[in-house]
């Protein structure tokens, strides 16, 4: 007599276990490779006066420290310290196109992982973090108040989780993100980003995590508007099959947002080349729109070590800050 097949753990339990391992991984790697004083995910010039140092080519001349320069007869600039009570907002795109992946991860898993890493980098020193989550078409949900673990995001809506400080509240936010169910149908990335523009908030950091496959004219203007008041980081999530097709014969392809099924003959080298060219043009359009909006741009792939890519990005931002620039 064979033993009964064990039943899979409930989705909530699996999400909690995966999120716990993910947070441990993020903490170990980020704390191990990004030691030093906290300077923010997108460190800017700040507003608090710091120490002086010698002038380097490329430094902002408006930060010249004239008293020290006069005493030493060597040009010095005054370093400034980034504000520590930072408010960070996440715009997390969990539309149907994110429920896909052929690498080590699904794209939605990379979205959740990026949210965990950003939360770890920002929730300290009294900083607050909030999120808006898009799961597909539908009306916007009103802002909800929550303590500890907030209620799950509703299906097919844009949900706002208020910004709160503290690790417990941040972990509750991440549990809500990880437990959000992806719904079929096209999402509205522009409406999701617009939720960060209303109501107006004090200057902070806004992070948009998406595959940005929606037409650029849908989300570019709200992103430019967001950049007027906030430092903006756009995290683009990519799967390798979105860049090129493998040679595997007839390949059935389903659009997750519309349910349309197409059969593609991938053995045709001309078709694969046209696909690669179109994909490259699409990514170039996305990059140009993000650059035009003034957003910092980070690409994370499902077939690469996304955490290492994020560490390199943050380290590069900090290095740029020490050289007198922020981008």
ROKE-252644 format. One record per residue (C-alpha): x, y, z; residue in one letter. Coordinates in steps of 0.2 Angstrom, whole numbers, padded with zeros to 4 digits, always signed. Layout:
N
XYZA;...
END
This chain:
327
+0000+0000+0000X;+0007+0017-0005X;+0007+0032+0006X;-0004+0046+0000X;+0004+0060-0010X;+0007+0075+0002X;-0004+0089-0002X;+0005+0105-0007X;+0006+0119+0007X;-0006+0133+0006X;-0001+0148-0005X;+0000+0159+0010X;+0012+0147+0019X;+0023+0145+0003X;+0024+0164+0000X;+0029+0167+0018X;+0043+0154+0017X;+0049+0160+0001X;+0049+0178+0007X;+0058+0174+0023X;+0072+0166+0013X;+0072+0180+0001X;+0074+0193+0015X;+0088+0183+0023X;+0097+0183+0006X;+0095+0201+0003X;+0101+0206+0021X;+0116+0195+0019X;+0122+0201+0002X;+0117+0220+0004X;+0124+0221+0021X;+0140+0212+0016X;+0144+0222+0000X;+0136+0239+0004X;+0144+0243+0021X;+0145+0261+0026X;+0134+0276+0031X;+0117+0276+0023X;+0116+0287+0008X;+0099+0282+0001X;+0095+0271-0014X;+0097+0286-0026X;+0109+0297-0016X;+0107+0315-0021X;+0116+0331-0015X;+0106+0332+0001X;+0103+0347+0012X;+0113+0345+0028X;+0131+0352+0028X;+0145+0340+0030X;+0164+0340+0029X;+0174+0349+0016X;+0186+0340+0003X;+0197+0346-0011X;+0189+0351-0027X;+0188+0338-0041X;+0184+0341-0060X;+0165+0339-0062X;+0161+0345-0044X;+0146+0358-0043X;+0155+0375-0041X;+0139+0381-0031X;+0146+0369-0017X;+0163+0378-0016X;+0168+0381+0002X;+0176+0398+0001X;+0182+0400+0019X;+0192+0384+0018X;+0198+0388+0001X;+0204+0405+0007X;+0213+0397+0022X;+0221+0383+0012X;+0224+0392-0005X;+0217+0375-0012X;+0199+0374-0019X;+0188+0365-0008X;+0169+0360-0009X;+0157+0357+0005X;+0150+0339+0005X;+0132+0338+0010X;+0123+0324+0018X;+0107+0316+0011X;+0092+0318+0022X;+0089+0302+0032X;+0070+0303+0035X;+0066+0298+0018X;+0049+0293+0011X;+0050+0280-0003X;+0035+0274-0014X;+0035+0258-0024X;+0024+0257-0040X;+0024+0238-0043X;+0017+0232-0059X;+0009+0214-0056X;-0001+0214-0072X;-0003+0197-0082X;+0013+0200-0093X;+0023+0198-0077X;+0017+0181-0074X;+0030+0174-0086X;+0048+0168-0085X;+0059+0155-0094X;+0075+0159-0083X;+0078+0155-0065X;+0064+0166-0060X;+0047+0172-0065X;+0046+0190-0069X;+0034+0193-0055X;+0046+0184-0043X;+0059+0197-0048X;+0047+0211-0045X;+0044+0204-0027X;+0063+0202-0025X;+0067+0220-0030X;+0053+0226-0018X;+0062+0217-0004X;+0079+0224-0008X;+0073+0242-0010X;+0063+0240+0007X;+0079+0234+0015X;+0089+0248+0008X;+0077+0262+0013X;+0068+0256+0030X;+0080+0262+0043X;+0083+0278+0053X;+0064+0281+0053X;+0062+0281+0034X;+0044+0277+0028X;+0040+0266+0013X;+0023+0263+0004X;+0017+0255-0011X;+0004+0255-0025X;+0001+0239-0033X;-0007+0236-0051X;-0015+0219-0054X;-0024+0223-0070X;-0038+0234-0076X;-0051+0240-0064X;-0056+0255-0054X;-0044+0262-0041X;-0046+0256-0023X;-0046+0269-0009X;-0031+0270+0002X;-0032+0258+0016X;-0025+0259+0034X;-0016+0244+0041X;-0005+0239+0055X;+0007+0224+0054X;+0000+0213+0040X;-0011+0223+0028X;-0026+0215+0019X;-0022+0207+0002X;-0024+0218-0013X;-0040+0216-0022X;-0041+0207-0039X;-0040+0218-0054X;-0038+0235-0045X;-0025+0248-0041X;-0021+0246-0022X;-0012+0259-0011X;-0003+0254+0004X;+0001+0269+0015X;+0019+0274+0019X;+0024+0268+0036X;+0040+0267+0046X;+0047+0252+0055X;+0053+0235+0049X;+0037+0226+0055X;+0026+0237+0044X;+0038+0235+0030X;+0037+0216+0031X;+0018+0217+0031X;+0019+0227+0015X;+0030+0214+0007X;+0019+0200+0012X;+0004+0209+0004X;+0015+0211-0012X;+0020+0193-0012X;+0002+0187-0009X;-0006+0198-0023X;-0014+0187-0036X;-0011+0192-0054X;-0027+0194-0064X;-0029+0192-0083X;-0032+0207-0093X;-0022+0222-0098X;-0015+0234-0084X;-0013+0252-0085X;+0005+0257-0080X;+0001+0275-0083X;-0013+0275-0070X;-0002+0266-0058X;+0012+0279-0059X;-0001+0293-0058X;-0006+0286-0041X;+0011+0292-0035X;+0007+0309-0041X;-0009+0311-0032X;-0010+0317-0018X;+0006+0328-0019X;+0019+0322-0007X;+0035+0329+0000X;+0051+0326-0010X;+0057+0308-0009X;+0061+0293-0019X;+0049+0284-0031X;+0053+0267-0038X;+0043+0260-0053X;+0045+0241-0056X;+0038+0234-0072X;+0042+0226-0088X;+0036+0243-0097X;+0029+0233-0111X;+0014+0245-0112X;+0015+0258-0125X;+0027+0272-0119X;+0015+0285-0123X;+0004+0278-0109X;+0016+0280-0095X;+0030+0292-0101X;+0020+0308-0096X;+0015+0302-0079X;+0033+0297-0076X;+0040+0314-0081X;+0027+0322-0070X;+0033+0311-0055X;+0052+0316-0059X;+0048+0335-0056X;+0046+0332-0037X;+0055+0315-0033X;+0070+0305-0037X;+0064+0291-0049X;+0071+0274-0051X;+0064+0263-0065X;+0067+0245-0063X;+0064+0236-0080X;+0061+0217-0078X;+0066+0207-0093X;+0065+0188-0098X;+0077+0182-0112X;+0063+0175-0122X;+0057+0193-0124X;+0073+0197-0133X;+0076+0183-0145X;+0067+0167-0150X;+0075+0149-0148X;+0076+0137-0163X;+0063+0124-0157X;+0052+0122-0172X;+0033+0127-0170X;+0031+0136-0154X;+0014+0140-0147X;+0014+0157-0139X;+0000+0164-0128X;-0003+0183-0124X;-0006+0182-0105X;-0015+0199-0105X;-0027+0194-0120X;-0027+0175-0120X;-0023+0175-0139X;-0014+0160-0145X;-0002+0160-0160X;+0009+0147-0167X;+0026+0153-0172X;+0038+0143-0183X;+0055+0147-0174X;+0065+0136-0187X;+0064+0151-0199X;+0080+0161-0196X;+0073+0177-0204X;+0058+0177-0192X;+0070+0175-0177X;+0080+0189-0184X;+0065+0200-0187X;+0059+0196-0169X;+0076+0201-0162X;+0077+0217-0171X;+0059+0222-0166X;+0063+0217-0148X;+0079+0228-0148X;+0069+0242-0155X;+0056+0241-0142X;+0069+0241-0128X;+0078+0256-0136X;+0061+0265-0136X;+0058+0261-0117X;+0076+0266-0113X;+0074+0283-0122X;+0057+0286-0114X;+0065+0283-0096X;+0080+0294-0100X;+0068+0307-0107X;+0059+0307-0090X;+0075+0309-0081X;+0073+0292-0072X;+0088+0281-0066X;+0086+0265-0076X;+0090+0248-0069X;+0087+0232-0079X;+0085+0215-0070X;+0084+0199-0080X;+0076+0182-0075X;+0091+0173-0080X;+0104+0183-0070X;+0109+0186-0053X;+0097+0201-0050X;+0103+0204-0033X;+0121+0206-0039X;+0115+0218-0053X;+0106+0228-0040X;+0121+0229-0029X;+0132+0235-0043X;+0119+0248-0047X;+0118+0255-0029X;+0137+0255-0028X;+0138+0265-0044X;+0126+0277-0038X;+0136+0280-0022X;+0152+0281-0032X;+0144+0294-0043X;+0139+0304-0028X;+0157+0305-0022X;+0162+0311-0039X;+0150+0325-0038X;+0136+0318-0048X;+0120+0309-0045X;+0117+0300-0061X;
END
